[in-house]
Amino acid sequence: STHPMLVSSILDGLGVNRPPFVTVVTDLVTAHAWWFDIRADLTLVPTEEARNKALKCGIASDQVQVAGLPVSGSFSKKLNRKLAHEKLGWDSSAFTVLLMAGAEGMEPLWDIANALRSSNMALQLAIVCGRNERILSEFQALDWPADTYLYGFVDNMSVLIRGADVVITKAGPSTVMEVINCGRPLLLCGAIPGQEDGNVRFVLENNLGWWTPFPEDVLSRLRVLQRMDTRRKDSVSMAIDSLLVSKSASTVASEIIGLLPKAV
């Protein structure tokens, strides 16, 4: 199961004579107790913090493993910034900012985008509005600097992320891990209280990005990043690489396959 509300109900329905059951936790840190049922044969969690929560909820230590959070393979494929720019038609010499909503779009996008539009900063801006067609049409009706690209829902998000120097988005677990897999720093501008607070803490404590909840915070941090020398940028990249997150999907798959003999 990959949803906390289904774990116990599925196990109840399967009964005693059931195949092996695996829970794949998709909350990075702040995992609800519903994720953890002692009847599961294996519980795979994305972080040590989530593992500690599993242990507190009664999961045996040999039945919970840190495996990372699996994301689509496209986010783990190697694609350098220059090649991404060529694919997208972007200027590879420009400092590039990606402002990224989720698939359904997000309202804070408006305030941050307008702050960037009126900032006169020397940057190339790409904005992904997701399925929020209203906000996309409103953006398209505005005057933007020439080096601004507006997108609705896209199917090449990994290319867009790899083309950016920094990504501005909310602290959803999958989005955070997709950006980290692509090796780009994060400016987090929103989080669901309680559920996603731990994701923000995870990013900050691992030096993967910054918390910038207001437009003025975003502009201030972008100015710092523009002035950052290569060594400091490399330190952020090293922090990202140290997590080895690109192996998460294969780790999860291997652990599940390892339980197949028990199902026979």
Residue, then its C-alpha position, 0 to 999 in steps of 0.5 A: s500500500t502507498h496510502p495510510m488510510l488503506v493499510s489496515s483495511i487491506l490487511d483486515g480484508l486479506g485475513v490470516n492466509r494472505p500474501p506478503f504485504v508491503t507498506v511504502v510510506t510516501d510522507l518524508v518525515t511527518a508520517h501519520a500513525w495510520w501508515f504503520d500496522i504491525r501485521a505488515d511484512l515489511t514497511l519501507v520508509p523514506t527517511e530515518e525520521a520516518r523509521n523512528k516514527a515506525l518504531k514508536c508505533g510498534i513496528a519491529s526494527d527488522q521489518v522497517q527499512v529506510a529505502g528513500l522515496p521512489v520517483s519516476g525514472s526520468f528524474s534519475k536520468k543524467l541530463n546536464r543543464k546545457l543539454a536541458h536548455e537546448k531541449l527547451g530553447w532556453d538561454s544557457s548563459a542566464f541564471t534560470v529560476l523555475l517556479m513550479a506548482g503541483a499538477e493542480g496548480m497553486e495560488p501562492l504562485w501568483d504573488i511570487a510570480n508577480a514579485l519576480r516580474s516586477s523585480n528587474m532581476a537579471l534572470q530567466l524565468a520559467i513558470v509551470c502552472g499545472r492544470n490551473e488554466r485560469i492562472l495560466s491565462e491570467f499570466q499570459a495576459l500580462d507583460w513579461p520580460a522576454d526571457t520568461y516561459l509560461y507552461g500549463f501541465v507538462d510531461n517533461m518536468s525532469v527536463l525543466i528542473r534540470g534546466a533550472d539553477v534553483v526551483i521554487t515550489k511547495a514542500g510536497p514530498s514527491t516534488v521535493m524528492e523529484v527536485i533533489n533527484c535532479g540535483r537542484p536546490l529548493l526554495l520552499c514557499g509553502a507547506i501544509p501545516g503538520q503534514e508537510d512541516g517535516n519536509v521543510r525541516f528535512v530540506l533545511e537540515n540537509n542543506l538542500g534549500w531554504w524556507t522562503p514563505f513570502p515573495e520578499d524572502v524569495l527575492s532576497r534568497l535569489r539575489v544571494l544565489q546569484r552572487m554565490d561563487t562556484r565553491r558554495k554552489d558545489s557544497v549544495s550539490m554535494a549535500i544533494d548527492s550525499l543522499l543517493v536518492s536516485k537508488s530509491a525506486s530500485t531499492v523498493a523494487s528489490e525489497i518487494i521482489g525479495l518477498l515473492p518466495k514467501a507468496v508461493 
